[in-house]
Amino acid sequence: MPSKTAKKTSKRPNRRASDFKLSPAHKSQDRLLGETSGYLMGAVLYPLKSKWGISDKEKLRRAQVDKDVSGPVYTVFSREIIFGWTCEQLVHFIYHFQNAPMSKGTGRTEWYYNLNPVFGTAFLWFTYNHGQYFEALTGFKLSIWYNALAYLCPFIWIDGFLWLVLFRLIGWALAACLLFGIYYFSSQSF
């Protein structure tokens, strides 16, 4: 009779690390620059939540999300970005404290509360430092309610929108640097 302290042996064969092939988490990871479409979606019945994600077929993804969420879903912004999977992981990591997962469906963990710490703080700084100039120029006084709206904006997650714009601009900047580098090195005489 075997003792209770006897070691259990594994029935799995010994494998080396080179035997495993990790599949990419998203198809875009197999592409040279990882280009894919980044999107920001919202749901009419959830005005304080937005969905930030990536997809190769954004319209199909919207239809899938529309089936999973009660009420109509709308796309706020969608653009092609490079290194999309990495960008998505970065945004999800930075905003993990305001994650607001839905109860069911694919991508249910990619929903976030529409809190805007980056835009709200920038707007607060602007109104504190330059509010009097803005008021003198336009005749419009920025009250505390506009600052509150900058931090918590219903229907549009402004920080998520700004991240998509930033990632798009980085792609254009890299393309411009590449073209400048090609021009510069081709005009050099060796």
C-alpha positions, 0 to 999 in steps of 0.5 A: 500500500502506497504511503500518503506522503509518497510523491505523485508522478506527473503523467505528462511527458517532459517538455522543453520550452522550445516545444511550445508555440504560443499563439498570438493573442490577436491576429495583428501581432503576426503583422510587421507593424501590428496594424489594426483598427482601434475603436471607442464605443459607447452604449446608449443605456450605459452613458457612463461607460465606454469600450476601448478595444482593437479589431480587424473588422470594426463594423462586425465587432460593433454588431457583436457588441450590440448583440451582447449589450442591452440597448443600441451601441454606437462607435465614437471613434475608430482609426487604424493604429500601429502596434494595436495589441500593445496599445490596447494593453497599455490603455487597459493597464493605465485605466485598470482602476476604472474598469467596469466590466459588463455581465456577459459577452465577448470583450465584456472586460474592455468597458471603462467608466468615463472618468477622464483624469488626463483630460480633466486635469489638463482642463482644470490646469487651463482654467486655473492658469488661463481662464481669465484670458479665455473669459476676456477673449470670449466673454464666456465664464468657465464655471466649476460645472465645466470642470466636473464635466471634463472629469466625468463626461457622459457618452464619450470617454475623452481620455480613450478618444485622446489615446486613439488620436495619440496612437494615430499621430505616433504612426504618422510621426514614425512614417514621417521619420522613415521618409525623412531618413530615406531622403537624408541617407539617399542624398548623402554622398559616400 
